[in-house]
Amino acid sequence: MLRPLRILFFFLAAPPALLAAIVFLAVSDRPMNTSSRQLTQSDIQRAKQILNFSSTDAERLRTFELNENDLNIASNYLFNHLLKSSTEVSLDHDSLNFAITLTLPPNLFGPYLNMTFNLSKMYGFPVIKDLTIGRIKVANEFAGQLIESIINYTPLKQYYILATQHISTIQIQPDKLSITFLTTFQDAADNAALLENKSYQSLVFYQQLIDQVILQHDPKWRLSLAEIMQPLFLAAYQRSTEADAVEENRALLIAVSTYVNRDELSSYLPIKLTTSKYYPVFLYKRIDIAKHFVASAALAATGATTLAHMLGQEKELNDAQGGSGFSFIDLAGDRAGLKFGQIATASPESARKMQKAMHDIKDYQAFMPDVRDLPERMTLQQFQQRYVSIYSPAYQNMLLLIDQRITALSIYQNQ
């Protein structure tokens, strides 16, 4: 049986008669919310206060606590200010429930579009679930993307972009919703041109998700790269399709690299990406492997695979002459990251497969083999005695061994 969204895609490519059937199922001749909330003057002032992002408060982190009445006041003011609608918001113990009725322009099918969904938390960040539009139920994995697409074609678009850039954390409780903003409105206004750029929006989106993971991390434990990557790829799977999965994965990997290699990359970034806290990221209890992996994955995702190969070898040879020494372990991190980045952005189909595979992983061993037994800390003299040069059979055999360990992982197979 076709899944709900596949059916929807079928209809979208179908003749006008079938499109009319979809519209018929989506619209209604009766509003779901029969009573429109009448806002008093004090309600309007409260709504403006809630929706006012332009505060001159100098604090980097600002938190708002909103009860159910606040949420209904703000949502009805915002929707009715931009669209003719009626909105009901209710707080559950771990979710926000929305019931929205939009009044449509005159048409042949019906005057109202009724929509319900809930906003809950998964892996520390909000996701949209149980979306119903009229008599159409949308699969959870596509609900968030569909809502985002709808918003992008309404006057709510700029509010959504700004919220995506600003919100640091969201806490949903039975009696209130707590929202912490990371930056001020003026910071976003200074980047007005970037706000319209979808790649930048995605980059900011994943940077904010990383912040969610970091804030929930227990500092008593090492922060694993998988702890960051898994929820981000889950979000990528939910908010993209084959049409934009490659771009989504590229933005994800760049965001991860800007966090993991923050000290090395901060002076080269054209935009300011910050997180509330910073913890070193590990693979096999080592920071260096994680840094090499994500840096190479990001380079591969941007099409710089050859450059990444050259930089990886050049760095190790430089280290052999006076740094930490030549390390096949670091080189293995480079090669695994390159493989990962290439597959994650090779094609729309490959990008979607990687998203699905990554949000199903158990730990980092799914994408990085254990290479801690490989030679490292070799001086240039030691390297030349054992391997002569990077063109020797001995050196090439080591690269072959590394690649065999990488390709043995199921995540790199059948791609």
N, C-alpha and C positions, 0 to 999 in steps of 0.2 A: 504494500500500500504506500502511495506517495505521502511524504511527510507534509505538514501544513504549508510550509513556505515553498516547497517545490510545487505544490498545487497552485500557490499564489503566482509563482514565476511562470507557470504554464498559462495561467489566465492572462498575465501581463503580455505574453507573446501571442495570445489568441485573438480571433476576430472580434470586432466591436460587440457582437451579441453576447459573448462570454464576459467581456469587460463590463457590460451593462449588468450582468448577473452578479458580479463581484460588488459593484456599487449598490445594487439592490439589497445585498446581504449586509452591507456596511451601514447604510443609512436607515433612518426610522421616521415614522410620522408622529412619534410621541417622544418627548424629552424624558430622559431617565431621571434627571433632577427637576422635579415639578415646582419647587419653591426656590426662587432666586434670593440669595442673601442680600438684604438691604444694608448697605454700609452707612454708618453714621459719620459725622464729621470727625469724631475722635478715632473711629475705625480707619478712616482714610489717612489721618495723620500717623497712626500706628503702622499702617501698610507702607507709607512712604519711608518711615524710619527703618523698617525691616529691609526694604528694597534699595535703600540708599547705600551704595558702595563707595561714595565719594568722600567718606569721612577723612578728616585731616589727622586722625589719630596716628601718632608716630609709632605705635607699637607694631612690631612685625607680625605678631599673632593676636588676633582678636576673635573672641568667641561670643556667639549669640545663642541664647536658649529660647526656644519658641514652643509654646504649648499648642494644643489642638486649635484653640480659638485664633491664636496668632496665625497659624498656618492657613486657616480658612479665610481670614481677613486678607492676608497677603496674596493668596492665590486668586481669590475672586476679584480683588482690585487689579491685579496684573492682567488676568485674562480679559476682564471686562473693559480694561483700559485699551487693550489691543485687539481683542476679538469679542464678539457677542457670545457669551457663554455663561454656564453655571457650573461651579466646582464644589465638590465636597471632599474634604480630606479628613481621615481618621488615623489616629495613632494606635498601633498594636504594640505588643511587648518587644517586637524586633523588626517592625516594618511600618511603612507609611502606605495607606490605602487611598487611592485616588478614584473618584467617579466624576467624569467630565462630560458635559453636554455642550456641544458647539452648535450654534445656529448657522445653517448654511444659506447661501444665496438661493434664490428661486431656481428650482430644478425639477426634473420629471420624477425623481425617485423619492424624495422626502426632505423635510426641512431640518432634520436633526442628525447629528453624528454623535452617538453615545460611545464612550470609551471608559474602560476600567483597567487598572493595573495596580501593582504594589511595588514599592521600592524597599528592598531589604539589603542586608550586607552579606557578602561572600568574600572570604579571604581578606576581610578588613575594608572592602570598598563597596559602594552601593551598586546594585544591579537591579534591573527591571524584570519583573516576572509576572506571569498570569495576565498577559495583555489580551483583552477582548475588545474588538471594534465592531459594534453592532452585533451580528450573529457569527462573526469570524473570530476564532481563537487562534492566536499566534504562538508558535513554539517559543519556549523561554529563551533558547539560544539566539533567537533573532529579534526578540522584543526590544532590547535596548537600541539596536541599530535602527529599527523601524521608527521608534520614538524620536531618535536623533534626526533621522531623515525628515520626519514631519516637522520638527522644530526648525530645521534649516530652511523650510519654505514658508515660515511665518515670521511676523515681527518679533517673535521671542528669540530669534537667532542670536542677537548680540548679548542678551541676558544669559543665554546658555554658554556662549563662548567665555564670557567674563567669569561666570560661576566655575566653569571648568578650570580656568587659570587660577582662580583665587582659593577655592576650597581646599583646605589641608586635611581636615578630618570631619567625619559625620558620626555622631553617636545617636542611635535611635533607642529611646526608652518609652515605657508605657505612658508617661505623663508629659514628655517633652522631647524635642529634637534639638541637639546641640551641634552647631556648625562653627568650625574654626577656620578663619580666613588667614591665608599665609601672607598676602601682600595687599597693598592699597589700590584703589581704583586708578589713581594717578599713574602708578607703575604700568598698569595695563594700557592706559591711554597713551603713554609714551611709545608703546609698541602697537599703535592702532593698525599700521600696515600689516604687521605680522598676524593680527587676529583674523584676518580674512584668508590667510594661507592655511590650507587644510593640513599640510605636512607639519607646520608649526603647531597647529591645534592638537594634532595627534601626539607630537613630541611632548607638549605640555601635559596632555592627558596622562601619558605613561609616566612622566616625571612625578605627577601628583599621586599616581597609584604606588609608585616606589615609596613615596613619603608615607602612604598608609601602611605599607608593609614595615617600614622602619619604625614607625611609632608603636607598632604592636609587637616588635621583636623583643624577646627577653634577653637583656644584655649579659645574663649569666652564661649564655651559650654563644658559640660562634655563629655568625650570620652566613648561611650557605647561599651560594649563587642560585640554587634551585628554589630557595625560599622567596627570592625575588622574581625569578623567571616564570615559575609556574602560574601564579595569579595573573601576571601580565599577559601571558599567552592565552589564558582563559578569557580575559577581557578582549583580546584581539580576535579570538574565535567568535565571541558573541557580537562584536561590533563591526565585523567586516564580512564581505563575501569574496568570491573569487575575483570579482572586478577590482577590488582595492586591497586584497590581502597582502600583496607584495609590498605596497607602500606602507601598510600598517605594520608589518613585521620590520621593515627598515626603520621606521620611527621608533619602534619598541627597542630595537638593538642599540640605536644611537642613544636613547634615553638611559638604558642600562649602563652603557659604556661611560656616559658622562657622570654617572654616580660612582661606579666601581673605580674608574681612573680619574676621579675628580681632581686630585692634586696635579696630575700630569697634563690634564686637558683644560683646566680652568682658564688659563691665559689665552687659549686658542679659540674659545667658544664665542660666537658673535652675539649670543643671547645669554641672559643670566638665568641659570637653572639652579635652584637651591632646595635643600630639604631641611626639615626641622632638626634632624640629628644625622650623624654619620657614624656608621660602623664599618670596619674593614670587612671585606667579603672573601669567603674561603672556598676552595675546592681541595678536598683531601687534606684539610687542616693547614693549607698553604694559601697565602695571599697572592703570591706571584702567579700561580697557575690561573687563578680567576682573572687577574688583570690581563694576562696574555690572551686568554680565551675570549673575553668580551671585546677587547680592542680589535682583535683579528676578525671576530664575527661582524662587528660594525663596519670595518673596512671592506669586507667581502660583500656586505649588504649594499654598500654604496658603489660597488663595481670596481674596487681597487684591490682585487685579489693578487695580481702580480706584484703590485707595490707592497702589499702586506707580506708576501713571501720574502721579498728582498729586505724589507725592514727587519723582519724576524731574524733572519740569518745574520744581517749586518750588526744588529744589536748584540747577539751572542758572541760574535767575533770581537766586537769592541770590549765586551765584558771580559773576554779571555785575556785581553791585553792590559788589564789593570783594574777591572771592576770585580764583580762577584764571580767571574769565571764563566766559561762556556757551559750552558746547561741544555741537555737534550730534553729535560723536563719542561723548561720554558718553551722550547721549540715545539714540543708536543702540544702544549696549550695553544700555541699559535695555529698549528695545523688543524687541531680539533675545532677551534673557533672559526677558521676559514671554511672548513667543511660545513659547519653549522650555518654560518651566514650565507653561504652559497645556496644550500638547499632551502633555507627559509625564504629566499627571494628569487629562486631560479625560475619559477613560473607560478601563475595563480593556483594551479592545482597543487604544486609542491608546497606553496606557502600555507594553504589550508590544511594540508596533511601535517605539516610541522606544528601548526597551532593546536590541532587535535592531539597529536602525540605528546606535546609538551604539557598540556594541562592534565594529562593522564599519568605523568611520570610519578615514581615513588621518591626518587632522590636524584642527586647530580650524577650518579653513576650511569644514568640513562643516556647522558650526552657527553660525558668526559670519562675516558678509561683511566684506570690507575696506572700511572707511569712513574711512580716514585722510585722504582728500581733502576731507572735509566741513569747514565753517567751525568754528573754535573760538577760545577765548581772547578772546571779544568782550566789551567793557565794556557796561554797560547802554545807554549812549548809542549805541554802534556797533550793538548789537542793535536798538534802536528805529529807527535810521536805515535799516537794511536790511530789517527784518521787522515793524516797527511794534509788533505784539503777537503773542501766541500764537494769536489768533483770525484773523489776517490770511491772505489767500490765499497770500502768499509763504511764510509759516511752515507752513501746511498742506501746501503743495507740497513743502517739505523733508521733512515727515513721510511724505508719500506716496512720495518717492524712497527714503527709508530703508526703509519697509515693502516696497517692490518688491524691493530688494536682499535683504532677509531672506527673503521668500517665494519668491525665485528659487532658493534652496538646496533641493536635493532632499529633505533631511531634514524639511522643513516641508510637503512636498507629499504628496498622497494619504494624509493622516492622517484 
